[in-house]
Amino acid sequence: MRLFLLVAALAFAQKPPPPPVEEKLPGTPPEQPLAFSHKTHVTAAKLKCQDCHTMSGEGFQAGIPKESFCMGCHVAIKKESPQIQKLASFAKEKKAVPWARIYRVPDIIWFSHSVHAKDKGFACDTCHGPVGERDVLFKEKPTNMTNCMACHAAHKASNGCDFCHASQ
Amino acid sequence: MLRRDFLAASAAAASIHAAPNPKEWQVYGGDAGAARYSASSLINKKNVSRLKQAWIHHTEDASERPATVIECTPIVVDGTMYLTTAKVKTRAVDPVTGRTKWTFDPLRGQQSRSAPGISRGVTYWQQGRDKRIFSVFRDQVYSIDAVTGELDEKFADKGVLDLKLELDHDMTGLSFRHTTPVVVFEDLVITGGGGGEGPYPEAPGHIRAWDARTGKRRWIFHTVPKPGEFGHDSWSGDSWKSTGGTNCWAGMSVDAKRGIVFAGIGSPSFDFYGGNRKGANLFGNCVLALECRTGKRVWHFQTVHHDVWDYDLPAQPALLTIRQKGKAVDAVVQVTKQGFVFFLDRATGKPLFPVEERPIPKSDVEGEELWPTQPVPLKPPPVSRQGFREDEITNISPEAHAHVRKIWEAARTGDLFTPVAKRGVLIRPGFRGGPLWGGLAYDPERNRIFVGSDEWTNRIILRDGTPEEGFRYGLVDRAPVTDHEGYPAVKPPWGYMTAIDCDSGDFKWRVVNGEFEELKKRGIPKTGTPSHGGAICTAGGLVFKAGTFDRKFRAFDSDTGDVLWEHQLDSGGFATPCSFEAGGKQYVVVAAAGGKDGSKATDEFVAFSLA
């Protein structure tokens, strides 16, 4: 969210686009507003990625669940936990938890999670690594253009510019 | 050229129309020769300060994330405006009110999860009572009834021509894109487009003509010549079989009187390594003249031999009748990403200003064999600064200088055509130009052209390909080089508008175009900004240009370059405007839909007229 706000601020400040950032892996785990463990939810609660990260509309994004959605379970589970109480207060105030994003597809790229995960059947960890084994997330898979193109070539998908970009 | 000569030439060039009207904007480039000139003078230097917004047309199909972009220049024919929307629907609009008449959706209401591609506009064709709009969505040409918006089912496959077919190439697994409007001549639709220029297999960009009524292929010209064809020996071994790219993505122009179509061709693939395609690589990077009726080559002029810098020809060749030494000369004028402007004789392709073949350094990339020389026109001077020497490193702040210096020191740098290096080379002008697809505008009364240009730099770093990938070198980096805040890597200015006299080849004026408000507040002199889209000029003595990062739409004085009017757009106007008369008024219309370079994606075409 903070990154989004930064991007939005840049858009209205009449500045040039931010310079390309060299991808460093593994990335440093960013500080998160809540201690959320993917490992716990995947291994203990037996949730699947798409149970929480739904792909609405045209499926470009794998969404981040709303706080009220989380509270659907946590109204009963671990409700005494200070972290869950913090989550509950976000939900009560209808405020979004300001998660620090790990991965973000730039706006200029037409990447559909739906096409990749649903239609083509790629597992989420192809691009995101073994998220279900992590208590703390960090960027551990490269998501730069070189990797996208290599994967496209390996799977006979187009590498034409306009396939993923709306402008040159 | 006198105005009456220009009007006559325009009439001949636009003979596809029932009633050629130089005060409409009947073709993407203003006329079939892409002069981008409006004969209307209702808006002029004296009254342009009173120019006001007349209407806004919302396409209502923009997407912020992922971001759509509108690069369309609308055309106006017989009182109707035709345009393409954010998601490349074709639409007819009332040019006086901006209200929709009809919309053609190539997806027929289906949602798409792929990029809609780029469409810079559409093409009108009329023969007898048949009035058609030819519009391209991704790799398909649609023949649409200009009056009703319905598909003409007699054309190709129920109104749709698949450009992946009949390319004389195995297209298995390859993609094809056509981004700039097709051109028409008599009963022919002529298409360019092609595949990308990456290290992977790509589709070639052969030029084809199709029957405008049936969609049947009439001829094909192989931009990568096959055995027995002229130019085949400019490709080593079997490289002609696997090379793609080499396509006309920026549009063609037509000399209807001579029956010749002109195309500017892009780089062969892979566009940063050519060791597997030794030779000059015709017709890559060529201005190419073909007979409209047969597709036979008339002449070609190669602007880069054996390109490994992605110096595609980035704009339509402009067909202008200029005045030189008191005589009218039919010219082809081609802008290039390098910042050169080549003036060529339209009949022969010979340069009208001297062009020298200058030696360039050899490559040290294993396997690469650069062509030993490259063509350099002695006039006009390049419109962009070339090469990247130490004294060109940005000076807008110590931090910016230090950031860029580190990049500069790590890479190979030097003059234009510095060879690519595995450790990295700085290419300047970068492969976004220089000038780009906006091309130029020509004022026949003043005998001068107007060109917008940028000062980008790109860094190319090669990597070894893997056996699985099947190519020798791929890319680590091709990004624009900027300072730590994203501003261009070189000293300002970063964007220009330049007026060039077609007789002498000299600059008549040159102004810095655009400004970053934040840098202005820091006290930095006007830097200009890069921009997208081209300029147009009018008989009212004005040059209109949008596209700068400050989202302003400006009118320049054709004689001096002074800004006589400017308007703050809501989003970036990343398109070339058009101008026309309708309902007794002159209008100037530009797409202002942002979507790149940090500008919010929206859905507007904005029209201006006198209050």
Interface residues (C-beta under 8 A of the other chain):
Chain A: V7 L10 A11 F12 A13 Q14 K15 P16 P17 P18 P19 P20 G57 E58 G59 F60 Q61 V105 D107 I108 I109 W110 F111 S112 S114 V115 T146 M149 A150 A153 A154 K156 S158 N159 G160 C161 D162 F163 C164 H165 A166 S167 Q168
Chain B: E64 R65 P66 A67 T68 V69 E71 Q111 S112 R113 S114 A115 P116 G117 I118 R138 G173 L174 S175 F176 R177 T179 G195 G196 G198 Y200 E202 W437 R463 E468 E469 G474 L475 V476 A479 P480 T482 D483 H484 E485 G486 Y487 P488 F516 E517 E518 T529 P530 F549 D550 R551 F574 G595 K596 D597 G598 S599 K600 A601
